[in-house]
Amino acid sequence: MNIHRAIMHLTTTAALSGAVLFLSLPVLAGLPAESDVLIDFDAEWRYHDGDEDLGTAWKQPDYDDSDWSEGPALLGYAPGNRGARWPSPHLQTRLQESLITYYFRKEFEYAGRTDGVRLRLDQIIDDGAIYYLNGEEIGRSELMPDGEIGFGTEADRFTNPSVEQDVFEIDVSHLREGRNVLAVMVANHTAGSSDICLGVRLSITKDVQKPAALYLTWQRDPTTTMTIQWHTEGPDDEVMIEYGPRGGEDLSRTEGVSHPMVFSDRHIHTVELIDLEPGSNYRFRIYRSEQGQSSRFYAFRTMPAEADRPIRFAAGGDTRTRKAWMEQTNRQAVRYDLDFIVWGGDLAYADGREENLYRWYEWFEVNYNTLIDEDGRVVPIIVGIGNHEIRGGRYRGEGRGEEGYEDTDAFREDIAPYYFNLFAFPGHPGYGTLDFGDYMSIILLDTDHAGPVHGKQASWLEEELTDRQDVPHLFPVYHIPAYPSARDFSEYVSGRVRQHWVPLFEQYGIRVAFENHDHTYKRTVPIRNNEEHEDGIVYIGDGAWGVGLREVHSVEDTWYLTRAESVRHLILVTIQDQSQDYKVINEDGDLIDHYIPRPPNQ
């Protein structure tokens, strides 16, 4: 939508009535478009890397920086060719190494309005930074300490360069019409740090509302649908998404539904968009009729109708016991332009308890900050259930026993209140199948958490596999592993998975199954009939996305393991036509394992 036009025509679809309305809306003159960039990531900066205390004058707009060096961002240093692996535009200007404090200044002009707008700052920083606009502090990155900052102040810890979006709220009153100066001090964690980096994108947008949480998933075929969920701090009378093809001007509106978030004042809003074009890019925003109350525009893409191009997703589990670990792995994942992420349980580690609500707030905050790329595309997530979604870890936990189990929605919502409240898929009874056209199916399973492995779920699994014998890519995803890498092979639930599910996997031609729970990385040999077999199934994963690590079994002494390592990681899966490819990337972005299974019938 070009908001500089005098009149905008929006095609509005009322979901309940089917009526189509054409609205003519006036445009506020002088406001930016969706975003006007004032400083971009590859901008030229003046910099001082002379290991000298410049006091406080350096951040003032009238400071004379004419004798400073100058060069394009990204600015910094890194060993070897690591800077070429940094986010675009990569390392372009090399600085003096092994200092604590680096100074940067960038002058820019602004000729627009300062009312009805907001400033947005995206950064690529290693390790920490503090920002001054026209001499006034406007914010500091998460790794900078509180209190007074000056020459020699160290960042709180190490990090790696990645794109961090909308990192803090900026008081727009510091912006001037005409000449402005953004001054930045970047700090290393230690003088011996292996790298440092500065890249900044400062943009100005219409004043919009940011949701408390935003996440995308699917409930039906991802080639033609998208489900958008977001949170607000309290109820909202308007639950509507405005969307349209990316690059076009026409927008449609679809209404959704809302419900309260458990143990919280927040409300969760859900809109499912249907009848979309496969393999297409869309933009969307959370729409509010009141000026300035809509969100910014985000983007998504539908899955292709056929697997005739590389389809790439990340798999893992056990996502957060420490915020920084989850952020790190998320940022490595989004480097690969993923179609989606699938997590096999143990998400926020809230254990279904009210006092752990903050962990979910933090979990959604991390995803908002890391799973929206620099172009605004939101990476969809598919989430399974694990023991840390459940009060007591199992349906029979907290003394409930087998006799206390009830196969009802009310029972499941009582023992797993967050999981069934927060996510549109899979919903009840805690397991489900998502079909991507006729080329791929993700089968989420429940390893004795909201309900038992055996009985109803095992019968359902056999029916699902029977109905999908012609689907070339079938992926079971579940939490507790059949073939553990850290826990005991005789563990009760692992044995039940081997007894009730593995024979079905083997019967219906599963090639790879995703397992979690053990806080390690593992890949098994191909297994059939509980022994190594060239036509067997490979079990990969073991859940170490953003958690503390456990010691692994010895590969030499464990017949079913071919790789095992205590390392946080993601599994990068690429499918195309009949082929599958698995690359395992650690939290530092290094390739630690690579597996290519034989295509079927070869």
HUCOR-V174571 format. One record per pair of residues at least 4 apart in sequence whose C-alpha atoms are under 6 Angstrom apart, sorted by the first residue. I is the first residue (numbers start at 0). GAP is how many residues later the second one is. If there is no record, write none. Layout:
BEGIN
i=I gap=GAP
i=I gap=GAP
END
This chain:
BEGIN
i=0 gap=248
i=2 gap=30
i=6 gap=18
i=6 gap=19
i=7 gap=16
i=7 gap=17
i=8 gap=14
i=8 gap=15
i=9 gap=13
i=9 gap=240
i=9 gap=241
i=10 gap=11
i=10 gap=240
i=10 gap=241
i=11 gap=8
i=11 gap=9
i=11 gap=240
i=11 gap=241
i=12 gap=7
i=12 gap=239
i=12 gap=240
i=13 gap=4
i=13 gap=5
i=14 gap=239
i=14 gap=240
i=31 gap=4
i=31 gap=173
i=33 gap=171
i=34 gap=169
i=34 gap=170
i=35 gap=167
i=35 gap=168
i=36 gap=166
i=37 gap=164
i=37 gap=165
i=38 gap=162
i=38 gap=163
i=39 gap=161
i=40 gap=158
i=40 gap=159
i=40 gap=160
i=41 gap=30
i=41 gap=31
i=42 gap=29
i=42 gap=30
i=43 gap=27
i=43 gap=28
i=44 gap=25
i=44 gap=26
i=44 gap=60
i=44 gap=61
i=45 gap=22
i=45 gap=23
i=45 gap=24
i=45 gap=58
i=45 gap=59
i=46 gap=21
i=46 gap=22
i=46 gap=56
i=46 gap=57
i=47 gap=20
i=47 gap=55
i=48 gap=47
i=48 gap=53
i=52 gap=98
i=57 gap=5
i=58 gap=76
i=58 gap=124
i=59 gap=74
i=59 gap=75
i=60 gap=73
i=60 gap=120
i=70 gap=22
i=72 gap=19
i=72 gap=126
i=73 gap=16
i=73 gap=17
i=73 gap=18
i=73 gap=124
i=73 gap=125
i=74 gap=16
i=74 gap=18
i=74 gap=19
i=74 gap=122
i=74 gap=123
i=75 gap=18
i=75 gap=19
i=75 gap=120
i=75 gap=121
i=76 gap=17
i=76 gap=18
i=76 gap=118
i=76 gap=119
i=77 gap=4
i=77 gap=5
i=77 gap=117
i=82 gap=7
i=82 gap=8
i=83 gap=6
i=85 gap=4
i=97 gap=93
i=97 gap=94
i=98 gap=92
i=99 gap=52
i=99 gap=87
i=99 gap=88
i=99 gap=91
i=100 gap=50
i=100 gap=51
i=100 gap=86
i=101 gap=83
i=101 gap=84
i=102 gap=82
i=103 gap=79
i=103 gap=80
i=104 gap=77
i=104 gap=78
i=105 gap=75
i=105 gap=76
i=106 gap=73
i=106 gap=74
i=107 gap=71
i=107 gap=72
i=108 gap=69
i=108 gap=70
i=108 gap=71
i=109 gap=67
i=109 gap=68
i=110 gap=66
i=110 gap=67
i=115 gap=91
i=116 gap=88
i=116 gap=89
i=116 gap=90
i=117 gap=86
i=117 gap=87
i=117 gap=89
i=118 gap=51
i=118 gap=84
i=118 gap=85
i=119 gap=46
i=119 gap=82
i=119 gap=83
i=120 gap=45
i=120 gap=80
i=120 gap=81
i=121 gap=42
i=121 gap=43
i=121 gap=44
i=121 gap=78
i=121 gap=79
i=122 gap=40
i=122 gap=41
i=122 gap=76
i=122 gap=77
i=123 gap=37
i=123 gap=38
i=123 gap=39
i=123 gap=74
i=123 gap=75
i=124 gap=36
i=124 gap=72
i=124 gap=73
i=125 gap=33
i=125 gap=34
i=125 gap=35
i=125 gap=70
i=125 gap=71
i=126 gap=31
i=126 gap=32
i=126 gap=61
i=127 gap=13
i=127 gap=15
i=127 gap=16
i=127 gap=27
i=127 gap=58
i=127 gap=59
i=128 gap=11
i=128 gap=12
i=128 gap=56
i=128 gap=57
i=129 gap=10
i=129 gap=54
i=129 gap=55
i=130 gap=6
i=130 gap=7
i=130 gap=8
i=130 gap=9
i=130 gap=52
i=130 gap=53
i=131 gap=4
i=131 gap=5
i=131 gap=6
i=131 gap=50
i=131 gap=51
i=132 gap=48
i=132 gap=49
i=133 gap=47
i=137 gap=32
i=142 gap=12
i=142 gap=13
i=143 gap=11
i=143 gap=12
i=153 gap=33
i=153 gap=34
i=153 gap=35
i=154 gap=32
i=154 gap=33
i=154 gap=34
i=156 gap=32
i=157 gap=31
i=206 gap=85
i=207 gap=84
i=207 gap=85
i=207 gap=86
i=207 gap=87
i=207 gap=88
i=208 gap=84
i=208 gap=85
i=208 gap=86
i=209 gap=85
i=210 gap=20
i=210 gap=21
i=211 gap=19
i=211 gap=20
i=212 gap=17
i=212 gap=18
i=212 gap=151
i=213 gap=15
i=213 gap=16
i=214 gap=14
i=215 gap=11
i=215 gap=12
i=215 gap=164
i=216 gap=10
i=216 gap=163
i=216 gap=164
i=217 gap=8
i=217 gap=9
i=218 gap=206
i=220 gap=214
i=220 gap=215
i=221 gap=81
i=221 gap=214
i=222 gap=55
i=222 gap=79
i=222 gap=80
i=222 gap=81
i=222 gap=82
i=223 gap=51
i=223 gap=52
i=223 gap=53
i=223 gap=54
i=224 gap=48
i=224 gap=49
i=224 gap=51
i=225 gap=46
i=225 gap=47
i=226 gap=44
i=226 gap=45
i=227 gap=42
i=227 gap=43
i=228 gap=40
i=228 gap=41
i=229 gap=38
i=229 gap=39
i=230 gap=36
i=230 gap=37
i=231 gap=34
i=231 gap=35
i=232 gap=33
i=233 gap=31
i=233 gap=32
i=233 gap=33
i=234 gap=32
i=238 gap=16
i=238 gap=17
i=239 gap=14
i=239 gap=15
i=239 gap=16
i=239 gap=47
i=240 gap=12
i=240 gap=13
i=240 gap=44
i=240 gap=45
i=240 gap=46
i=241 gap=10
i=241 gap=11
i=241 gap=42
i=241 gap=43
i=241 gap=45
i=242 gap=8
i=242 gap=9
i=242 gap=40
i=242 gap=41
i=243 gap=7
i=243 gap=38
i=243 gap=39
i=244 gap=37
i=245 gap=35
i=245 gap=36
i=245 gap=37
i=255 gap=14
i=255 gap=15
i=256 gap=12
i=256 gap=13
i=257 gap=10
i=257 gap=11
i=258 gap=8
i=258 gap=9
i=259 gap=7
i=260 gap=5
i=260 gap=6
i=262 gap=91
i=277 gap=24
i=277 gap=25
i=277 gap=26
i=277 gap=27
i=278 gap=23
i=278 gap=24
i=278 gap=25
i=279 gap=21
i=279 gap=22
i=280 gap=19
i=280 gap=20
i=281 gap=17
i=281 gap=18
i=281 gap=19
i=282 gap=15
i=282 gap=16
i=283 gap=13
i=283 gap=14
i=283 gap=15
i=284 gap=10
i=284 gap=11
i=284 gap=12
i=285 gap=8
i=285 gap=9
i=286 gap=7
i=287 gap=5
i=287 gap=6
i=297 gap=78
i=297 gap=79
i=298 gap=77
i=298 gap=78
i=299 gap=77
i=299 gap=78
i=306 gap=269
i=306 gap=270
i=307 gap=268
i=307 gap=269
i=308 gap=267
i=309 gap=265
i=309 gap=266
i=310 gap=263
i=310 gap=264
i=311 gap=26
i=311 gap=27
i=311 gap=261
i=311 gap=262
i=312 gap=25
i=312 gap=26
i=312 gap=27
i=312 gap=28
i=312 gap=259
i=312 gap=260
i=313 gap=27
i=313 gap=257
i=313 gap=258
i=313 gap=259
i=314 gap=26
i=314 gap=27
i=314 gap=28
i=314 gap=256
i=315 gap=27
i=315 gap=227
i=315 gap=254
i=316 gap=26
i=316 gap=27
i=316 gap=28
i=316 gap=199
i=316 gap=226
i=316 gap=228
i=317 gap=28
i=317 gap=29
i=317 gap=225
i=317 gap=226
i=317 gap=227
i=318 gap=7
i=318 gap=28
i=318 gap=226
i=318 gap=227
i=319 gap=6
i=319 gap=28
i=319 gap=226
i=319 gap=227
i=320 gap=226
i=324 gap=221
i=325 gap=220
i=328 gap=258
i=330 gap=39
i=331 gap=257
i=339 gap=39
i=339 gap=40
i=339 gap=41
i=340 gap=40
i=341 gap=39
i=341 gap=40
i=341 gap=41
i=342 gap=40
i=343 gap=40
i=343 gap=133
i=343 gap=134
i=343 gap=135
i=344 gap=39
i=344 gap=40
i=344 gap=41
i=344 gap=134
i=345 gap=40
i=345 gap=42
i=347 gap=11
i=347 gap=12
i=347 gap=15
i=348 gap=39
i=349 gap=6
i=350 gap=37
i=350 gap=38
i=350 gap=39
i=350 gap=40
i=351 gap=37
i=351 gap=38
i=351 gap=39
i=351 gap=64
i=351 gap=65
i=366 gap=4
i=370 gap=7
i=370 gap=8
i=371 gap=4
i=371 gap=5
i=371 gap=6
i=372 gap=4
i=383 gap=60
i=385 gap=93
i=386 gap=6
i=386 gap=62
i=387 gap=5
i=388 gap=27
i=389 gap=25
i=389 gap=26
i=390 gap=24
i=391 gap=5
i=391 gap=6
i=393 gap=54
i=393 gap=55
i=394 gap=54
i=394 gap=55
i=394 gap=56
i=395 gap=4
i=395 gap=5
i=395 gap=6
i=399 gap=4
i=405 gap=5
i=411 gap=4
i=411 gap=38
i=412 gap=4
i=417 gap=4
i=419 gap=7
i=425 gap=5
i=425 gap=6
i=430 gap=13
i=430 gap=14
i=430 gap=15
i=431 gap=11
i=431 gap=12
i=432 gap=9
i=432 gap=10
i=433 gap=7
i=433 gap=8
i=434 gap=6
i=435 gap=4
i=435 gap=5
i=437 gap=33
i=438 gap=32
i=438 gap=33
i=439 gap=33
i=439 gap=34
i=440 gap=33
i=441 gap=33
i=442 gap=32
i=442 gap=33
i=443 gap=33
i=444 gap=33
i=446 gap=6
i=446 gap=33
i=447 gap=4
i=447 gap=5
i=453 gap=4
i=461 gap=4
i=474 gap=38
i=475 gap=37
i=476 gap=37
i=477 gap=37
i=478 gap=36
i=478 gap=37
i=478 gap=38
i=479 gap=36
i=479 gap=37
i=480 gap=13
i=480 gap=34
i=481 gap=12
i=481 gap=15
i=481 gap=16
i=484 gap=67
i=484 gap=68
i=485 gap=32
i=485 gap=66
i=485 gap=67
i=495 gap=4
i=496 gap=4
i=497 gap=4
i=504 gap=5
i=510 gap=26
i=511 gap=25
i=511 gap=26
i=511 gap=27
i=512 gap=26
i=513 gap=26
i=513 gap=27
i=514 gap=26
i=514 gap=27
i=515 gap=25
i=515 gap=26
i=515 gap=27
i=516 gap=25
i=516 gap=26
i=517 gap=24
i=517 gap=25
i=518 gap=23
i=518 gap=24
i=518 gap=25
i=518 gap=30
i=518 gap=31
i=519 gap=22
i=519 gap=24
i=519 gap=45
i=519 gap=46
i=519 gap=47
i=520 gap=20
i=520 gap=21
i=520 gap=43
i=520 gap=44
i=521 gap=18
i=521 gap=19
i=521 gap=41
i=521 gap=42
i=522 gap=16
i=522 gap=17
i=522 gap=39
i=522 gap=40
i=523 gap=14
i=523 gap=15
i=523 gap=36
i=523 gap=37
i=523 gap=38
i=524 gap=13
i=524 gap=35
i=524 gap=36
i=524 gap=37
i=525 gap=6
i=525 gap=7
i=525 gap=8
i=525 gap=10
i=525 gap=11
i=525 gap=12
i=526 gap=4
i=526 gap=5
i=526 gap=6
i=526 gap=9
i=526 gap=10
i=527 gap=5
i=527 gap=8
i=543 gap=24
i=544 gap=23
i=544 gap=24
i=548 gap=17
i=554 gap=6
i=567 gap=18
i=567 gap=19
i=568 gap=16
i=568 gap=17
i=568 gap=18
i=569 gap=14
i=569 gap=15
i=570 gap=12
i=570 gap=13
i=571 gap=10
i=571 gap=11
i=571 gap=12
i=572 gap=8
i=572 gap=9
i=573 gap=6
i=573 gap=7
i=574 gap=4
i=574 gap=5
i=578 gap=20
i=580 gap=15
i=581 gap=12
i=581 gap=13
i=582 gap=10
i=582 gap=11
i=583 gap=7
i=583 gap=8
i=583 gap=9
i=584 gap=4
i=584 gap=5
i=584 gap=6
i=584 gap=7
i=585 gap=4
END
